[in-house]
Amino acid sequence: MPCLMKITEEIDARGLRCPLPVLRAQKRLRDLAPGTCLRLLADDPMAQIDLPHFCHESGHELLSSQQDGATHVFLIRKPA
């Protein structure tokens, strides 16, 4: 499902280790409007497990998860 709004939020969590990327995403998503998309960049290997699990448990939609070199790029949509 495409984002209803432009991706205006990005978190650069590179260099942060578990659980900080998830905690940063959780904090930012809490304040975003419904339908907003958040892009998160992380290089912690655990983020590949933790962020999809966080989205599933919290009701956020993981739109994509891609590897770009050492960086994993997640696109998360806050539910409407």
PDB file of N, CA, C and O in Angstrom:
ATOM      1  N   MET A   1       0.850  -1.179   0.000  1.00  0.00           N
ATOM      2  CA  MET A   1       0.000   0.000   0.000  1.00  0.00           C
ATOM      3  C   MET A   1       0.896   1.241   0.000  1.00  0.00           C
ATOM      4  O   MET A   1       1.797   1.330   0.834  1.00  0.00           O
ATOM      5  N   PRO A   2       0.688   2.174  -0.877  1.00  0.00           N
ATOM      6  CA  PRO A   2       1.517   3.372  -0.921  1.00  0.00           C
ATOM      7  C   PRO A   2       1.224   4.289   0.264  1.00  0.00           C
ATOM      8  O   PRO A   2       0.172   4.202   0.897  1.00  0.00           O
ATOM      9  N   CYS A   3       2.166   5.154   0.541  1.00  0.00           N
ATOM     10  CA  CYS A   3       1.969   6.140   1.607  1.00  0.00           C
ATOM     11  C   CYS A   3       0.924   7.146   1.166  1.00  0.00           C
ATOM     12  O   CYS A   3       0.881   7.540   0.000  1.00  0.00           O
ATOM     13  N   LEU A   4       0.091   7.557   2.092  1.00  0.00           N
ATOM     14  CA  LEU A   4      -0.913   8.567   1.790  1.00  0.00           C
ATOM     15  C   LEU A   4      -0.286   9.958   1.800  1.00  0.00           C
ATOM     16  O   LEU A   4      -0.816  10.891   1.197  1.00  0.00           O
ATOM     17  N   MET A   5       0.829  10.086   2.481  1.00  0.00           N
ATOM     18  CA  MET A   5       1.514  11.364   2.571  1.00  0.00           C
ATOM     19  C   MET A   5       2.947  11.181   2.091  1.00  0.00           C
ATOM     20  O   MET A   5       3.458  10.062   2.051  1.00  0.00           O
ATOM     21  N   LYS A   6       3.574  12.257   1.736  1.00  0.00           N
ATOM     22  CA  LYS A   6       4.964  12.221   1.323  1.00  0.00           C
ATOM     23  C   LYS A   6       5.846  11.792   2.501  1.00  0.00           C
ATOM     24  O   LYS A   6       5.533  12.079   3.656  1.00  0.00           O
ATOM     25  N   ILE A   7       6.938  11.111   2.199  1.00  0.00           N
ATOM     26  CA  ILE A   7       7.869  10.724   3.259  1.00  0.00           C
ATOM     27  C   ILE A   7       8.614  11.982   3.694  1.00  0.00           C
ATOM     28  O   ILE A   7       9.494  12.477   2.991  1.00  0.00           O
ATOM     29  N   THR A   8       8.245  12.477   4.851  1.00  0.00           N
ATOM     30  CA  THR A   8       8.870  13.694   5.353  1.00  0.00           C
ATOM     31  C   THR A   8       9.686  13.416   6.604  1.00  0.00           C
ATOM     32  O   THR A   8      10.391  14.296   7.099  1.00  0.00           O
ATOM     33  N   GLU A   9       9.594  12.225   7.104  1.00  0.00           N
ATOM     34  CA  GLU A   9      10.298  11.878   8.336  1.00  0.00           C
ATOM     35  C   GLU A   9      11.358  10.828   8.044  1.00  0.00           C
ATOM     36  O   GLU A   9      11.095   9.836   7.363  1.00  0.00           O
ATOM     37  N   GLU A  10      12.553  11.055   8.563  1.00  0.00           N
ATOM     38  CA  GLU A  10      13.629  10.081   8.400  1.00  0.00           C
ATOM     39  C   GLU A  10      14.440  10.039   9.689  1.00  0.00           C
ATOM     40  O   GLU A  10      14.708  11.065  10.314  1.00  0.00           O
ATOM     41  N   ILE A  11      14.815   8.839  10.061  1.00  0.00           N
ATOM     42  CA  ILE A  11      15.675   8.637  11.218  1.00  0.00           C
ATOM     43  C   ILE A  11      16.941   7.967  10.732  1.00  0.00           C
ATOM     44  O   ILE A  11      16.889   6.923  10.081  1.00  0.00           O
ATOM     45  N   ASP A  12      18.063   8.556  11.041  1.00  0.00           N
ATOM     46  CA  ASP A  12      19.347   7.943  10.735  1.00  0.00           C
ATOM     47  C   ASP A  12      19.842   7.287  12.016  1.00  0.00           C
ATOM     48  O   ASP A  12      20.415   7.943  12.885  1.00  0.00           O
ATOM     49  N   ALA A  13      19.611   5.983  12.118  1.00  0.00           N
ATOM     50  CA  ALA A  13      19.988   5.227  13.313  1.00  0.00           C
ATOM     51  C   ALA A  13      21.276   4.439  13.074  1.00  0.00           C
ATOM     52  O   ALA A  13      21.583   3.506  13.817  1.00  0.00           O
ATOM     53  N   ARG A  14      22.023   4.811  12.047  1.00  0.00           N
ATOM     54  CA  ARG A  14      23.297   4.132  11.802  1.00  0.00           C
ATOM     55  C   ARG A  14      24.239   4.423  12.957  1.00  0.00           C
ATOM     56  O   ARG A  14      24.348   5.553  13.431  1.00  0.00           O
ATOM     57  N   GLY A  15      24.911   3.380  13.391  1.00  0.00           N
ATOM     58  CA  GLY A  15      25.820   3.506  14.527  1.00  0.00           C
ATOM     59  C   GLY A  15      25.153   3.205  15.860  1.00  0.00           C
ATOM     60  O   GLY A  15      25.835   3.077  16.876  1.00  0.00           O
ATOM     61  N   LEU A  16      23.823   3.089  15.870  1.00  0.00           N
ATOM     62  CA  LEU A  16      23.095   2.757  17.096  1.00  0.00           C
ATOM     63  C   LEU A  16      22.840   1.254  17.157  1.00  0.00           C
ATOM     64  O   LEU A  16      22.565   0.627  16.134  1.00  0.00           O
ATOM     65  N   ARG A  17      22.928   0.696  18.317  1.00  0.00           N
ATOM     66  CA  ARG A  17      22.715  -0.733  18.505  1.00  0.00           C
ATOM     67  C   ARG A  17      21.381  -0.996  19.186  1.00  0.00           C
ATOM     68  O   ARG A  17      20.802  -0.114  19.820  1.00  0.00           O
ATOM     69  N   CYS A  18      20.911  -2.220  19.043  1.00  0.00           N
ATOM     70  CA  CYS A  18      19.657  -2.695  19.620  1.00  0.00           C
ATOM     71  C   CYS A  18      19.612  -2.315  21.095  1.00  0.00           C
ATOM     72  O   CYS A  18      20.591  -2.526  21.811  1.00  0.00           O
ATOM     73  N   PRO A  19      18.510  -1.766  21.559  1.00  0.00           N
ATOM     74  CA  PRO A  19      17.207  -1.549  20.934  1.00  0.00           C
ATOM     75  C   PRO A  19      16.992  -0.125  20.433  1.00  0.00           C
ATOM     76  O   PRO A  19      15.859   0.251  20.130  1.00  0.00           O
ATOM     77  N   LEU A  20      18.049   0.674  20.340  1.00  0.00           N
ATOM     78  CA  LEU A  20      17.875   2.102  20.029  1.00  0.00           C
ATOM     79  C   LEU A  20      17.179   2.399  18.704  1.00  0.00           C
ATOM     80  O   LEU A  20      16.348   3.307  18.679  1.00  0.00           O
ATOM     81  N   PRO A  21      17.458   1.692  17.587  1.00  0.00           N
ATOM     82  CA  PRO A  21      16.706   2.006  16.359  1.00  0.00           C
ATOM     83  C   PRO A  21      15.190   1.849  16.528  1.00  0.00           C
ATOM     84  O   PRO A  21      14.420   2.672  16.034  1.00  0.00           O
ATOM     85  N   VAL A  22      14.773   0.807  17.214  1.00  0.00           N
ATOM     86  CA  VAL A  22      13.338   0.590  17.440  1.00  0.00           C
ATOM     87  C   VAL A  22      12.775   1.662  18.367  1.00  0.00           C
ATOM     88  O   VAL A  22      11.680   2.171  18.128  1.00  0.00           O
ATOM     89  N   LEU A  23      13.499   2.005  19.401  1.00  0.00           N
ATOM     90  CA  LEU A  23      13.015   3.023  20.326  1.00  0.00           C
ATOM     91  C   LEU A  23      12.893   4.379  19.650  1.00  0.00           C
ATOM     92  O   LEU A  23      11.953   5.124  19.924  1.00  0.00           O
ATOM     93  N   ARG A  24      13.831   4.708  18.769  1.00  0.00           N
ATOM     94  CA  ARG A  24      13.744   5.978  18.029  1.00  0.00           C
ATOM     95  C   ARG A  24      12.528   5.976  17.093  1.00  0.00           C
ATOM     96  O   ARG A  24      11.812   6.972  16.988  1.00  0.00           O
ATOM     97  N   ALA A  25      12.307   4.839  16.414  1.00  0.00           N
ATOM     98  CA  ALA A  25      11.144   4.735  15.523  1.00  0.00           C
ATOM     99  C   ALA A  25       9.846   4.857  16.320  1.00  0.00           C
ATOM    100  O   ALA A  25       8.926   5.567  15.915  1.00  0.00           O
ATOM    101  N   GLN A  26       9.780   4.171  17.438  1.00  0.00           N
ATOM    102  CA  GLN A  26       8.579   4.203  18.274  1.00  0.00           C
ATOM    103  C   GLN A  26       8.274   5.625  18.729  1.00  0.00           C
ATOM    104  O   GLN A  26       7.127   6.069  18.665  1.00  0.00           O
ATOM    105  N   LYS A  27       9.288   6.332  19.184  1.00  0.00           N
ATOM    106  CA  LYS A  27       9.092   7.703  19.670  1.00  0.00           C
ATOM    107  C   LYS A  27       8.637   8.625  18.541  1.00  0.00           C
ATOM    108  O   LYS A  27       7.723   9.427  18.734  1.00  0.00           O
ATOM    109  N   ARG A  28       9.257   8.524  17.374  1.00  0.00           N
ATOM    110  CA  ARG A  28       8.898   9.407  16.258  1.00  0.00           C
ATOM    111  C   ARG A  28       7.498   9.083  15.737  1.00  0.00           C
ATOM    112  O   ARG A  28       6.717   9.994  15.461  1.00  0.00           O
ATOM    113  N   LEU A  29       7.174   7.796  15.599  1.00  0.00           N
ATOM    114  CA  LEU A  29       5.869   7.396  15.073  1.00  0.00           C
ATOM    115  C   LEU A  29       4.738   7.838  15.997  1.00  0.00           C
ATOM    116  O   LEU A  29       3.637   8.128  15.530  1.00  0.00           O
ATOM    117  N   ARG A  30       4.993   7.891  17.269  1.00  0.00           N
ATOM    118  CA  ARG A  30       3.970   8.297  18.246  1.00  0.00           C
ATOM    119  C   ARG A  30       3.442   9.697  17.928  1.00  0.00           C
ATOM    120  O   ARG A  30       2.257   9.977  18.112  1.00  0.00           O
ATOM    121  N   ASP A  31       4.327  10.571  17.451  1.00  0.00           N
ATOM    122  CA  ASP A  31       3.955  11.968  17.215  1.00  0.00           C
ATOM    123  C   ASP A  31       3.523  12.270  15.781  1.00  0.00           C
ATOM    124  O   ASP A  31       3.104  13.391  15.490  1.00  0.00           O
ATOM    125  N   LEU A  32       3.617  11.292  14.885  1.00  0.00           N
ATOM    126  CA  LEU A  32       3.279  11.526  13.481  1.00  0.00           C
ATOM    127  C   LEU A  32       1.780  11.397  13.234  1.00  0.00           C
ATOM    128  O   LEU A  32       1.068  10.711  13.967  1.00  0.00           O
ATOM    129  N   ALA A  33       1.323  12.067  12.193  1.00  0.00           N
ATOM    130  CA  ALA A  33      -0.076  11.959  11.780  1.00  0.00           C
ATOM    131  C   ALA A  33      -0.327  10.589  11.164  1.00  0.00           C
ATOM    132  O   ALA A  33       0.576  10.012  10.557  1.00  0.00           O
ATOM    133  N   PRO A  34      -1.549  10.058  11.311  1.00  0.00           N
ATOM    134  CA  PRO A  34      -1.881   8.789  10.674  1.00  0.00           C
ATOM    135  C   PRO A  34      -1.637   8.849   9.162  1.00  0.00           C
ATOM    136  O   PRO A  34      -1.928   9.855   8.515  1.00  0.00           O
ATOM    137  N   GLY A  35      -1.104   7.765   8.617  1.00  0.00           N
ATOM    138  CA  GLY A  35      -0.827   7.684   7.193  1.00  0.00           C
ATOM    139  C   GLY A  35       0.555   8.181   6.804  1.00  0.00           C
ATOM    140  O   GLY A  35       0.974   8.017   5.658  1.00  0.00           O
ATOM    141  N   THR A  36       1.267   8.789   7.749  1.00  0.00           N
ATOM    142  CA  THR A  36       2.609   9.298   7.469  1.00  0.00           C
ATOM    143  C   THR A  36       3.596   8.136   7.359  1.00  0.00           C
ATOM    144  O   THR A  36       3.485   7.136   8.069  1.00  0.00           O
ATOM    145  N   CYS A  37       4.551   8.292   6.463  1.00  0.00           N
ATOM    146  CA  CYS A  37       5.590   7.278   6.291  1.00  0.00           C
ATOM    147  C   CYS A  37       6.905   7.769   6.872  1.00  0.00           C
ATOM    148  O   CYS A  37       7.265   8.940   6.757  1.00  0.00           O
ATOM    149  N   LEU A  38       7.598   6.851   7.488  1.00  0.00           N
ATOM    150  CA  LEU A  38       8.881   7.111   8.115  1.00  0.00           C
ATOM    151  C   LEU A  38       9.925   6.214   7.465  1.00  0.00           C
ATOM    152  O   LEU A  38       9.714   5.010   7.314  1.00  0.00           O
ATOM    153  N   ARG A  39      11.054   6.808   7.082  1.00  0.00           N
ATOM    154  CA  ARG A  39      12.178   6.016   6.574  1.00  0.00           C
ATOM    155  C   ARG A  39      13.216   5.954   7.691  1.00  0.00           C
ATOM    156  O   ARG A  39      13.581   6.975   8.274  1.00  0.00           O
ATOM    157  N   LEU A  40      13.683   4.745   7.978  1.00  0.00           N
ATOM    158  CA  LEU A  40      14.682   4.553   9.019  1.00  0.00           C
ATOM    159  C   LEU A  40      15.895   3.860   8.418  1.00  0.00           C
ATOM    160  O   LEU A  40      15.766   2.851   7.725  1.00  0.00           O
ATOM    161  N   LEU A  41      17.066   4.406   8.688  1.00  0.00           N
ATOM    162  CA  LEU A  41      18.326   3.837   8.236  1.00  0.00           C
ATOM    163  C   LEU A  41      19.022   3.225   9.447  1.00  0.00           C
ATOM    164  O   LEU A  41      19.155   3.874  10.484  1.00  0.00           O
ATOM    165  N   ALA A  42      19.463   1.979   9.315  1.00  0.00           N
ATOM    166  CA  ALA A  42      20.141   1.307  10.426  1.00  0.00           C
ATOM    167  C   ALA A  42      21.225   0.388   9.875  1.00  0.00           C
ATOM    168  O   ALA A  42      21.096  -0.164   8.782  1.00  0.00           O
ATOM    169  N   ASP A  43      22.294   0.235  10.651  1.00  0.00           N
ATOM    170  CA  ASP A  43      23.341  -0.704  10.258  1.00  0.00           C
ATOM    171  C   ASP A  43      23.549  -1.812  11.288  1.00  0.00           C
ATOM    172  O   ASP A  43      24.459  -2.630  11.151  1.00  0.00           O
ATOM    173  N   ASP A  44      22.713  -1.838  12.309  1.00  0.00           N
ATOM    174  CA  ASP A  44      22.758  -2.915  13.292  1.00  0.00           C
ATOM    175  C   ASP A  44      22.064  -4.140  12.694  1.00  0.00           C
ATOM    176  O   ASP A  44      20.896  -4.048  12.316  1.00  0.00           O
ATOM    177  N   PRO A  45      22.748  -5.281  12.599  1.00  0.00           N
ATOM    178  CA  PRO A  45      22.115  -6.480  12.022  1.00  0.00           C
ATOM    179  C   PRO A  45      20.821  -6.888  12.723  1.00  0.00           C
ATOM    180  O   PRO A  45      19.938  -7.464  12.087  1.00  0.00           O
ATOM    181  N   MET A  46      20.692  -6.606  14.001  1.00  0.00           N
ATOM    182  CA  MET A  46      19.479  -6.974  14.740  1.00  0.00           C
ATOM    183  C   MET A  46      18.268  -6.168  14.288  1.00  0.00           C
ATOM    184  O   MET A  46      17.134  -6.592  14.510  1.00  0.00           O
ATOM    185  N   ALA A  47      18.481  -5.021  13.662  1.00  0.00           N
ATOM    186  CA  ALA A  47      17.360  -4.200  13.187  1.00  0.00           C
ATOM    187  C   ALA A  47      16.526  -4.959  12.163  1.00  0.00           C
ATOM    188  O   ALA A  47      15.323  -4.724  12.050  1.00  0.00           O
ATOM    189  N   GLN A  48      17.152  -5.869  11.415  1.00  0.00           N
ATOM    190  CA  GLN A  48      16.424  -6.660  10.416  1.00  0.00           C
ATOM    191  C   GLN A  48      15.392  -7.576  11.064  1.00  0.00           C
ATOM    192  O   GLN A  48      14.421  -7.980  10.424  1.00  0.00           O
ATOM    193  N   ILE A  49      15.603  -7.894  12.316  1.00  0.00           N
ATOM    194  CA  ILE A  49      14.656  -8.724  13.071  1.00  0.00           C
ATOM    195  C   ILE A  49      13.741  -7.836  13.919  1.00  0.00           C
ATOM    196  O   ILE A  49      12.526  -8.028  13.953  1.00  0.00           O
ATOM    197  N   ASP A  50      14.344  -6.869  14.596  1.00  0.00           N
ATOM    198  CA  ASP A  50      13.615  -6.056  15.572  1.00  0.00           C
ATOM    199  C   ASP A  50      12.569  -5.133  14.952  1.00  0.00           C
ATOM    200  O   ASP A  50      11.457  -5.039  15.470  1.00  0.00           O
ATOM    201  N   LEU A  51      12.897  -4.457  13.863  1.00  0.00           N
ATOM    202  CA  LEU A  51      11.937  -3.502  13.284  1.00  0.00           C
ATOM    203  C   LEU A  51      10.706  -4.181  12.685  1.00  0.00           C
ATOM    204  O   LEU A  51       9.596  -3.705  12.924  1.00  0.00           O
ATOM    205  N   PRO A  52      10.840  -5.268  11.919  1.00  0.00           N
ATOM    206  CA  PRO A  52       9.618  -5.950  11.469  1.00  0.00           C
ATOM    207  C   PRO A  52       8.762  -6.452  12.638  1.00  0.00           C
ATOM    208  O   PRO A  52       7.534  -6.386  12.590  1.00  0.00           O
ATOM    209  N   HIS A  53       9.422  -6.951  13.683  1.00  0.00           N
ATOM    210  CA  HIS A  53       8.679  -7.425  14.857  1.00  0.00           C
ATOM    211  C   HIS A  53       7.954  -6.261  15.539  1.00  0.00           C
ATOM    212  O   HIS A  53       6.791  -6.390  15.919  1.00  0.00           O
ATOM    213  N   PHE A  54       8.640  -5.134  15.692  1.00  0.00           N
ATOM    214  CA  PHE A  54       8.025  -3.946  16.279  1.00  0.00           C
ATOM    215  C   PHE A  54       6.789  -3.518  15.483  1.00  0.00           C
ATOM    216  O   PHE A  54       5.742  -3.229  16.062  1.00  0.00           O
ATOM    217  N   CYS A  55       6.916  -3.479  14.158  1.00  0.00           N
ATOM    218  CA  CYS A  55       5.786  -3.068  13.314  1.00  0.00           C
ATOM    219  C   CYS A  55       4.607  -4.012  13.482  1.00  0.00           C
ATOM    220  O   CYS A  55       3.463  -3.574  13.606  1.00  0.00           O
ATOM    221  N   HIS A  56       4.887  -5.302  13.485  1.00  0.00           N
ATOM    222  CA  HIS A  56       3.817  -6.305  13.631  1.00  0.00           C
ATOM    223  C   HIS A  56       3.115  -6.145  14.982  1.00  0.00           C
ATOM    224  O   HIS A  56       1.886  -6.183  15.053  1.00  0.00           O
ATOM    225  N   GLU A  57       3.881  -5.969  16.033  1.00  0.00           N
ATOM    226  CA  GLU A  57       3.313  -5.884  17.379  1.00  0.00           C
ATOM    227  C   GLU A  57       2.573  -4.566  17.628  1.00  0.00           C
ATOM    228  O   GLU A  57       1.607  -4.538  18.391  1.00  0.00           O
ATOM    229  N   SER A  58       3.014  -3.483  16.996  1.00  0.00           N
ATOM    230  CA  SER A  58       2.440  -2.167  17.283  1.00  0.00           C
ATOM    231  C   SER A  58       1.381  -1.727  16.275  1.00  0.00           C
ATOM    232  O   SER A  58       0.725  -0.704  16.471  1.00  0.00           O
ATOM    233  N   GLY A  59       1.211  -2.499  15.190  1.00  0.00           N
ATOM    234  CA  GLY A  59       0.184  -2.165  14.208  1.00  0.00           C
ATOM    235  C   GLY A  59       0.644  -1.250  13.093  1.00  0.00           C
ATOM    236  O   GLY A  59      -0.161  -0.846  12.254  1.00  0.00           O
ATOM    237  N   HIS A  60       1.923  -0.916  13.068  1.00  0.00           N
ATOM    238  CA  HIS A  60       2.463  -0.113  11.971  1.00  0.00           C
ATOM    239  C   HIS A  60       2.727  -1.032  10.784  1.00  0.00           C
ATOM    240  O   HIS A  60       2.957  -2.229  10.956  1.00  0.00           O
ATOM    241  N   GLU A  61       2.693  -0.470   9.590  1.00  0.00           N
ATOM    242  CA  GLU A  61       2.878  -1.267   8.378  1.00  0.00           C
ATOM    243  C   GLU A  61       4.304  -1.110   7.863  1.00  0.00           C
ATOM    244  O   GLU A  61       4.747  -0.002   7.561  1.00  0.00           O
ATOM    245  N   LEU A  62       5.012  -2.221   7.767  1.00  0.00           N
ATOM    246  CA  LEU A  62       6.347  -2.221   7.181  1.00  0.00           C
ATOM    247  C   LEU A  62       6.175  -2.333   5.672  1.00  0.00           C
ATOM    248  O   LEU A  62       5.880  -3.407   5.148  1.00  0.00           O
ATOM    249  N   LEU A  63       6.363  -1.208   4.975  1.00  0.00           N
ATOM    250  CA  LEU A  63       6.138  -1.171   3.534  1.00  0.00           C
ATOM    251  C   LEU A  63       7.295  -1.775   2.764  1.00  0.00           C
ATOM    252  O   LEU A  63       7.086  -2.433   1.745  1.00  0.00           O
ATOM    253  N   SER A  64       8.517  -1.559   3.240  1.00  0.00           N
ATOM    254  CA  SER A  64       9.668  -2.155   2.573  1.00  0.00           C
ATOM    255  C   SER A  64      10.837  -2.237   3.532  1.00  0.00           C
ATOM    256  O   SER A  64      10.929  -1.500   4.514  1.00  0.00           O
ATOM    257  N   SER A  65      11.722  -3.159   3.211  1.00  0.00           N
ATOM    258  CA  SER A  65      12.944  -3.380   3.967  1.00  0.00           C
ATOM    259  C   SER A  65      13.995  -3.778   2.950  1.00  0.00           C
ATOM    260  O   SER A  65      13.914  -4.853   2.356  1.00  0.00           O
ATOM    261  N   GLN A  66      14.988  -2.912   2.746  1.00  0.00           N
ATOM    262  CA  GLN A  66      15.991  -3.163   1.712  1.00  0.00           C
ATOM    263  C   GLN A  66      17.386  -2.949   2.260  1.00  0.00           C
ATOM    264  O   GLN A  66      17.612  -2.094   3.116  1.00  0.00           O
ATOM    265  N   GLN A  67      18.314  -3.736   1.756  1.00  0.00           N
ATOM    266  CA  GLN A  67      19.721  -3.592   2.109  1.00  0.00           C
ATOM    267  C   GLN A  67      20.394  -2.691   1.086  1.00  0.00           C
ATOM    268  O   GLN A  67      20.236  -2.893  -0.118  1.00  0.00           O
ATOM    269  N   ASP A  68      21.142  -1.700   1.553  1.00  0.00           N
ATOM    270  CA  ASP A  68      21.906  -0.802   0.680  1.00  0.00           C
ATOM    271  C   ASP A  68      23.330  -0.770   1.226  1.00  0.00           C
ATOM    272  O   ASP A  68      23.674   0.086   2.041  1.00  0.00           O
ATOM    273  N   GLY A  69      24.143  -1.702   0.774  1.00  0.00           N
ATOM    274  CA  GLY A  69      25.487  -1.848   1.336  1.00  0.00           C
ATOM    275  C   GLY A  69      25.375  -2.321   2.771  1.00  0.00           C
ATOM    276  O   GLY A  69      24.720  -3.327   3.047  1.00  0.00           O
ATOM    277  N   ALA A  70      26.010  -1.603   3.686  1.00  0.00           N
ATOM    278  CA  ALA A  70      25.955  -1.965   5.104  1.00  0.00           C
ATOM    279  C   ALA A  70      24.712  -1.403   5.791  1.00  0.00           C
ATOM    280  O   ALA A  70      24.454  -1.713   6.954  1.00  0.00           O
ATOM    281  N   THR A  71      23.949  -0.587   5.086  1.00  0.00           N
ATOM    282  CA  THR A  71      22.776   0.065   5.669  1.00  0.00           C
ATOM    283  C   THR A  71      21.500  -0.651   5.262  1.00  0.00           C
ATOM    284  O   THR A  71      21.308  -1.007   4.099  1.00  0.00           O
ATOM    285  N   HIS A  72      20.642  -0.852   6.239  1.00  0.00           N
ATOM    286  CA  HIS A  72      19.319  -1.408   5.980  1.00  0.00           C
ATOM    287  C   HIS A  72      18.341  -0.238   5.989  1.00  0.00           C
ATOM    288  O   HIS A  72      18.363   0.581   6.908  1.00  0.00           O
ATOM    289  N   VAL A  73      17.486  -0.155   4.976  1.00  0.00           N
ATOM    290  CA  VAL A  73      16.534   0.957   4.840  1.00  0.00           C
ATOM    291  C   VAL A  73      15.126   0.403   5.039  1.00  0.00           C
ATOM    292  O   VAL A  73      14.689  -0.483   4.305  1.00  0.00           O
ATOM    293  N   PHE A  74      14.424   0.929   6.032  1.00  0.00           N
ATOM    294  CA  PHE A  74      13.063   0.499   6.351  1.00  0.00           C
ATOM    295  C   PHE A  74      12.100   1.636   6.022  1.00  0.00           C
ATOM    296  O   PHE A  74      12.387   2.801   6.297  1.00  0.00           O
ATOM    297  N   LEU A  75      10.976   1.297   5.443  1.00  0.00           N
ATOM    298  CA  LEU A  75       9.908   2.257   5.196  1.00  0.00           C
ATOM    299  C   LEU A  75       8.683   1.787   5.987  1.00  0.00           C
ATOM    300  O   LEU A  75       8.133   0.714   5.740  1.00  0.00           O
ATOM    301  N   ILE A  76       8.280   2.620   6.938  1.00  0.00           N
ATOM    302  CA  ILE A  76       7.210   2.256   7.876  1.00  0.00           C
ATOM    303  C   ILE A  76       6.080   3.276   7.755  1.00  0.00           C
ATOM    304  O   ILE A  76       6.316   4.483   7.703  1.00  0.00           O
ATOM    305  N   ARG A  77       4.862   2.771   7.713  1.00  0.00           N
ATOM    306  CA  ARG A  77       3.674   3.651   7.612  1.00  0.00           C
ATOM    307  C   ARG A  77       2.865   3.553   8.901  1.00  0.00           C
ATOM    308  O   ARG A  77       2.536   2.463   9.370  1.00  0.00           O
ATOM    309  N   LYS A  78       2.557   4.711   9.454  1.00  0.00           N
ATOM    310  CA  LYS A  78       1.681   4.757  10.628  1.00  0.00           C
ATOM    311  C   LYS A  78       0.258   4.521  10.140  1.00  0.00           C
ATOM    312  O   LYS A  78      -0.171   5.142   9.168  1.00  0.00           O
ATOM    313  N   PRO A  79      -0.485   3.624  10.808  1.00  0.00           N
ATOM    314  CA  PRO A  79      -1.829   3.321  10.322  1.00  0.00           C
ATOM    315  C   PRO A  79      -2.765   4.520  10.369  1.00  0.00           C
ATOM    316  O   PRO A  79      -2.651   5.386  11.236  1.00  0.00           O
ATOM    317  N   ALA A  80      -3.676   4.550   9.432  1.00  0.00           N
ATOM    318  CA  ALA A  80      -4.655   5.645   9.341  1.00  0.00           C
ATOM    319  C   ALA A  80      -5.758   5.458  10.363  1.00  0.00           C
ATOM    320  O   ALA A  80      -6.674   6.278  10.440  1.00  0.00           O
TER     321      ALA A  80
END
